[in-house]
Amino acid sequence: MAAKNTDDVIYEILSVVAEIPAGCVATYGQLARLIGREKNSRLVGRAVKISSLYGEFPCHRVVNHAGRLVPGWDEQYRLLKQEGVTFRDETHVDMKKHQWDV
């Protein structure tokens, strides 16, 4: 089997990001598992960070394993709040209520 090129992997990650429903969040590790690369959550993070080079994706719905928002990205809180996501505090999503159940 031929190795996938970088763009293919990024599009694979972003295609899963596109499936996250409004009002839900997914973790980097969860997305890595969904594409069969469970040890590559950092790769997922890098793909999400550069996603604007590949189109428009709901990357605001991706958080870390504890539900923490991306530091310095204030718009993420606002976007999630508009979708009805609730928070444990100003920087953490209530994962029990909003983690995407795939």
N, C-alpha and C positions, 0 to 999 in steps of 0.2 A: 504494500500500500504506500502510495506516495505521501510525503509529508505535506501538510497544508502550509500555504504561504501565510504571511502575517495578515494580509487583508482578509483572507478567508476566515481566519480565526476571529478577527475583530468583527466581521459581519455575523459570524455564528453567535458570538456573545451578544451583539446588539440586537439580533433577531429575537433572542430570548428576552432582553430588556424591553423590547417593543410589546411583548405579551403580558407584562406586569399590568394588572388591572388598576384603574384609577381607584384611589383609596387604600391601596395596598403597597407594601414595600417588600423588597427582596434584599438579601445580603450578598456580598461579593462571593462568599463561600457557597451559598445556595446556587448562585448562577454558575459558578465553576463546576459544581456537581451536575447541574442540568446539562452541561455540554460535555460531560465525561472527563473533566480535568479537575478532579476534586482538590488537588494540591496547588492549583493555580489561581487562587483568589486575588493575588496581587496583579496577575495578568488581566483579570477582569477589571480591576481598578484602573489600570493603565488604559484599557480599551474605553472604559466609560469616560475617562478624563479627556480623551481625544475624539469622542464621538461626534462632535460638531463637524469634523472633517469628513464624516461619512453620511451625514444627513441629520434629520431631527428624530431624536429618541427620548423617551421619558426617563432620562437618567436621574432625575430628581427622586425617583422611586427606589434608588439603590442606596443602602446604608450599611454600616459595618455590623458585625454579629451582635452587638449590644444595642443596635438601633440608633447609634450616634450619627448625626448629620455630618456632612463634609465641613471641616473647619474653614471659615472664611467665605463660604458660599451661602450668604444670607438669603438669597432667593429660594433656596431649597426648602426652607421652613415655610415660606409664604406659599409656594406651589403646593406643598403637601397639605397645608392647612386649608387651602381652597378646595382640595379634594375630600375634605372631611377627616383627614388623619388626625388623631389625637396624640398628645405627647406626655411623657412622664415628667419632663422638664423642658427647658428651652432648647436643648440640644439632643434629646433622645425621644425617638418614636416609641409609642406603646406597642411593643412587638407582639404581645399576647393578643391584641385586638387587630393588628394590621399586617402581620407578616403573611405574605402570599402563600397560600396553601396549595402547593402544586402536587 
